[in-house]
């Protein structure tokens, strides 16, 4: 469910917390769960993939789109996607290039190809139904640990640790007492997430999305609204005086002038054209011929663009 960087987690089915693990948490587990779940019930955003009638496919599409992309950008793209392809079979029947075209400006367009490949596998191997267990979800092309756990949890109410950047940040502050988690997920973080997970599957599924929402709306990376946080008095970072982050510099990803920007401009031309595109039209989007060629070669290597003949390109079929 989360935007931002997605981090895989293990194990697929977490064991209950041991007494030693639970004793580190600062609040009794039932109180902690009730506090966060009550906050979520009162503050959760009304998102279409969270409604009771949202299909597992709707949840899966949202999870692919929300990786590294904010909700406000995903919403219109998700709605258009679901209107055109309300089932995996309907997407699978189209060329992968159509998925790339519909992906538009969401960024990281390889996600579109992966989602299309997953739809093909669901249509051909699972009778058009999104699998309901973590292991089978994980076997789908383009589905990693995080996405498998998220879909199993959010679509099928299974008990899994769903650990994205927002969740990691909440746990880093509230439990560990540091401003930000490590750049890569650690075994200690996974143990903490497992220790905090409610034992009842349905409650665990709601807990997973509730903590994610808390990180997205209140315990944000910049400018956390600590006074609005239901864990304010229990938060280890708050009790320690909110010590500043002391780890490696956290640099945002640049975009202007990068190969990513050039790739986006090249793909925009191809998306807008239903058919083949001559080299001259692609050459017009970026003045640096070397960088432009490198970006185009990367798109071809990633399967996002197909060369038809010398100097002619199209979206994949």
N, C-alpha and C positions, 0 to 999 in steps of 0.2 A: 503494500500500500504506500509505501513511502517514496517520496522523491529523493533525489540526491544519490550519492554513491551507494551501491548495494554490496553487502559483504556476505559471503557464504557462511553457513554455520553447520555445526554438527553437534550432537548426533541427531538422527532423524526423529526418534522418539525418545525424549529426555527422560531420565530417571527422576524420581522425586528428590527433593533436597534432603540432605542428611541433617541431623541436628546441629552439627558443627558448622555447616554452611549457612543454615538459617540463622544462627546466632550472630552472624556478621551484619545483618541487614538493618539494624537500628529500630525497626518496628516489627511487632509480631506479624507473621505472614497474613493471617486473616484480616488484620487491620489495614495493612498495606494494600492488599487486594481490594478491599471494600472502598478505601479512600480513592484509589485511582479509578476504579470502575464507576463509582458514583460521580466523579468529576466527568468521566467520559459520557455518561448518560445525559448529563446536563449540557455538555459543551461540544459534542461531536459534530463535525460538519455533515451536512446532508449531501452525500455524494451518491451518484446513481449506482455505482458498483457495490454499495453497502446496503442497498434496499433488500428486504426479504425475498423479493422476486427476482433479484439479479441472478443470472445463470452463472455456472462455473466458468463458462467461456467469457462472460462479461468481466468476471474477476481476473481471469488470466490476461485478457487484453489490457486491463488497467495496470496490472503488475508489470507487464512489458513496457508500457508507456511511461510509467512513473519512475523508472530507473533513471536517475540523474536529471529528472525533468519535473518542474513544479506543477502542482495540481491545476493552477489557473491556466497553464498552457495545455495540459492534458485534456481537460474537460471537453472543449469543442472538438478536438481530434478524436477522442473516445466516442463521443456521440455520433460523429459522422461515420466512424468505422463500424460501430454497432448497427447503424441504420443500413449500411451497405452489406455488411457481413455478419448477420446476427448469430450465425453458427460457424463452427470450424469448417464444415463441409463446403459452405458457400465461399469461404476464402480459399480453401484448397482447390476449388474448381477454377480459380483465376491464375494467371501468370504471376510469378513472384514480383515482376516489375510493377504490377498494379498495387501490390502492398507497399513497395517503395514510393510509388506516386502518392498514395493516400497518406503515407507517413508525413508528408509535407515538411514543415520546418521544425519538427519535434527534436531533431538532432540525433546523432548516433544512429543513422539509418540502418545499420546492420541488424538492429533489433527488429526491423520490419521483415527482413529476410528470415530471421530466426523464428519469428512468430508465424510466418507463412509455412516454414518447414514443420513447425509443431502442429499446425492445422492439418497439413497433409498426413502426418503420422496419425493424428487423432482420427481423421476420416478413414484412413486405410486400415489401421490396426485396432481401433477401439470403437468401431461402429459409430463414429461421429460424436462420441461422448467424451468429455474431458475426464481422464482417470481420477478416481477419488482417493488414491493412496500415494504417499510420498515417493515410494520406490518406483512406481510406474511413471509418475510425473517426471521424476528425475531421468528416466530413460528417454524422454522426448527430446528431440533435437532442439538446442537453444535454451533448454531449461536447466538452470543450475540449482545449487542447494537452496539459495534464498528463495527463488521463485517457486520451487517445489514445496517448500515449507509454507510459504505465504498462501499459495492456492489451496493446499490441503487444509490449512487453518481457516482461511477466510471464506472459502467456498463450501467446505465440507465439515467445518467445526471440529477438526482433528486437533490433537494436542502436540504442538511443535514449538520449538524456539524459533521465533522469527526476528532476526537480529539485523536491523538496518542502521544507517548512520544516526537517525533520530533516536532510536532505542539505545544504541551504544552511548550516546551523549547523556541521556537521562540517567543511565546506570553509572556512568563515569562520575557524574556530579553527585547524585543522590546516595550512592553506595560507596564509591571509592574516594570521593572527595576531591577530584581533580576536574579542571574546567573542560578538558577535552579528552576523549579516548585516544589510544595509540592510533597511528595511521593505518595499521593493519590489525585485524581482529586477533586477539590473543586467547590462549586457552583459559586464562583466568576470567576473561569476559564471558566466555561460553559457560564456564562453571557458575558464574554469578547469574546469568540469564536462566540457566537451568534451575538453580536454587530458588529463583523467584517465581517460577512458572506454577500456576495453580494445578492441582492434580486432576480436577474434573475437566474433561476435554472441552466442553462448551464454554466454561469459565476461562479456560486457558486461551481459547480462540479470541474471546472478547478482550482479555487482558493484553494479548499481543497487539491488537489494533489500538487499544486504549493508550498503552505506553508510547506507541508510535505517534499517535495524535498529540499526546502531551509534549513530545519532542518537537513536533512540527509547529504547534501553536504557542507554546509557553516557554519550554526549555530550549529555545532556539540557539543556533550557533552564535549569532551576534545579537546583543540586546535582549537577553532572556528576561522575561517578566516574572521575576522570582516572587513578587508580592501576590501574583495571581496563581501561584503553583500550589496544588493540594499537598505537596510534599515539603512545603517551605520549612516547617519546624523540624522535620526529620532529615532534611538534606544534609549530607556530610560536607559538601562543598560550602553550603551556606553557614553551617556551624563553625567551619574552619576560617570564616572571614572571606570567602570567595578568593582564594589564592589564585594569582594569574598563572596561565599556562607556561610551563618551562621546557616543553619538549622542542623538537625540531620545528623550524618555521613552517607555518601552514599557509601555503601559497595557493591562491585561486588559479583556476585554469585560464590562461589567456586565449583569446580568440582572434582579435584583429590581426590581420597579416599572416596568420598561420595557415598551414596546409588544410586544417579543418575548415577554415573560411573558404578557401579556394574550392575544396571538395563540395561544400554547400552550394556555391555559385554554379558549379558545373552541373550538379544534380538538379538544381532549380530549372535549368534550361531543358534537361531531359524530361523532367516531370511535366513541364508545360507543353511538351510536344508528344502527340500520340503518333509515334512513328520514329523514323530514323533522323539523326541529327548530324549534319556535316561538321567536320573539324572547324571550319571557319566560324561557325556560331559559337562553339566552345572557346575558341581563341579570343573572342571579343570580350569575355567576362573578366579576364585577368591579364595585366600587362607583362608579368614576369613569365617568359616562356618556359624556363627551366622548372620553376615551381609549379606552373600549370601542368606541365607534362608529368611531373612527379605525382601531383594530386590525381590526375586522370589515371595514371598507371595503378595507383593505390585503389581507386574505385573499381577498376577492372579486376585486380587481384582479389578484392573482397567480394566479387560477384554482384556488385551493385550496378555495374555497367557492362554491356556486351559490345565488343567490336564486331561490326557486320562485315566490313571490308576495310581496306586501307582508308583512313580518314573519315569513317562513318561509324556512328555509335547509336545504341538504343538501351532502354531499360531491359533487364533480363526477362526472357520468356520461358 
